């Protein structure tokens, strides 16, 4: 009954949205051809966070997305380091679920367009345990942002959008505190968190309090501004989700339907879905878990951030994520051409605050945000990355273009413990000295006690019930 009610509510919402957006759709002019051009130059931007209007004149910025390139750097692909053995990481993933350190986990690893591993570990629900397998669906949280930028890129490719299309041309109700800033926010600004807002995660508390997206989006008109659009970074969920409105206005197709038609189905992501109804309607899905004094407690997924589909609406399995990694590493040019991927993965705005504790402090030499992706200099290698977190779910994705390599991890709890597995895998792929990123002796010993041919040792002990937290945060 809950599933039917959710779908009925969604239908009512969509009918109302059609009425709201139809005049805009009918009046939209033809879009410009696929070509990046800088906005006209203007005076230097100045901003105030008070109630007075700030001067937000745009300027030509070197941090705008680069022009489409002809190819990905395929000629310079380096092999994985000697001794890289995916079985070791599968064993480590299994260890992370022993003794319910985390209830369930799914991992996908790809290399050179091939799936090396796509498996599940642990259970879907500690109350009614079913094994997690390669088709068990997890909530992706902010890993969803790369789907939004990819969809926008496909629309840029077909000419229905431009990266420098102005958001208010598609969403007339969109307003910032300064009218001049409002008129200059572009699609690329939204997708790179460069709208100009002063606060990170503006109005997320309203979303957490169960507010509707459109009610909260109107509050952007009162949010303090820090800079001109395109000139500075502040991570957003509400403002980022404006891209869903742009997609509808430019295509006449609802955002979730467009993602399904243009990404999920062509890539063979057969378990993937959007929203609360999507995950609850899955054949097998992992329930979220939070920690209590008596151990893990399973919950019903919160609907809150599902109300922001571009920011946090996607659900997917290990099998789906393997296909997503293959496409994002350039092996599905029929769906995602190499020039599009090069644009999506190109740094747009610097994010030095991302070089913080744990493995990032040790490994990241520079950090930027691209379009729906982060870009790190990871010990001299470019890594395209994103993390996601909502109540009871965490996830990490990383691409290493220089090695044609990708890895994705998702798990159904608030634990940060599995996040140390990602840098462990990246270190081994790059041949870097091992670090105990996963703070459990058995898992670290697994990497140290290998035979010369890379076969994991069999005499290790399993610490089983360790409750230590990984040094890396999933955010």
KAMOLIN-V672801 format. One record per residue. PSI is psi in whole degrees, 0 to 359 (* if undefined). Layout:
BEGIN
psi
PSI
PSI
END
This chain:
BEGIN
psi
319
319
316
319
319
316
322
317
321
319
317
317
317
321
317
321
322
314
323
319
345
317
322
316
318
331
355
135
166
144
156
158
167
104
135
127
143
152
154
143
152
190
163
141
143
149
151
153
6
192
341
154
138
153
115
47
133
159
161
123
134
354
11
157
142
157
159
136
168
337
166
163
62
336
342
27
129
147
161
150
151
139
357
122
110
335
327
321
328
320
319
318
319
318
327
343
352
135
19
38
310
147
308
157
144
144
139
135
131
154
132
37
7
147
114
327
139
93
164
158
148
208
159
331
125
339
316
74
126
142
138
130
189
345
8
131
134
155
131
347
231
355
344
337
328
332
323
314
325
317
316
320
322
325
326
318
321
2
2
349
165
155
330
15
138
131
321
348
335
330
85
340
352
129
141
175
323
121
325
321
318
317
353
359
127
170
316
324
316
315
346
12
39
36
332
3
147
316
140
149
44
127
16
328
325
318
316
331
12
19
154
148
311
329
319
321
328
336
346
336
343
1
135
144
147
328
175
150
133
354
344
165
136
114
134
152
314
307
322
325
354
335
332
321
321
316
314
315
324
334
340
9
135
146
311
324
323
318
316
315
323
346
299
304
312
328
356
31
75
343
349
151
177
140
176
316
327
312
320
338
0
150
318
127
155
124
149
151
144
157
136
178
337
14
199
142
128
148
171
137
138
138
349
296
349
342
356
72
318
326
327
37
354
142
142
162
175
320
315
314
328
317
324
317
318
317
318
344
10
12
11
62
342
337
311
95
153
318
323
315
319
323
314
326
3
132
140
314
139
143
66
338
346
351
64
213
176
218
331
319
323
326
332
121
335
154
139
166
136
233
95
4
151
154
122
147
103
97
39
352
140
129
126
126
155
154
160
146
124
174
118
3
145
157
154
140
138
138
139
90
324
345
7
53
145
149
142
138
133
144
159
56
169
1
142
359
313
343
336
345
329
304
334
316
316
318
313
322
324
353
26
155
135
143
149
63
324
111
59
126
319
319
319
319
331
323
329
330
58
148
165
333
4
3
127
144
153
0
16
159
149
119
350
283
18
136
16
148
143
155
341
136
145
355
*
END
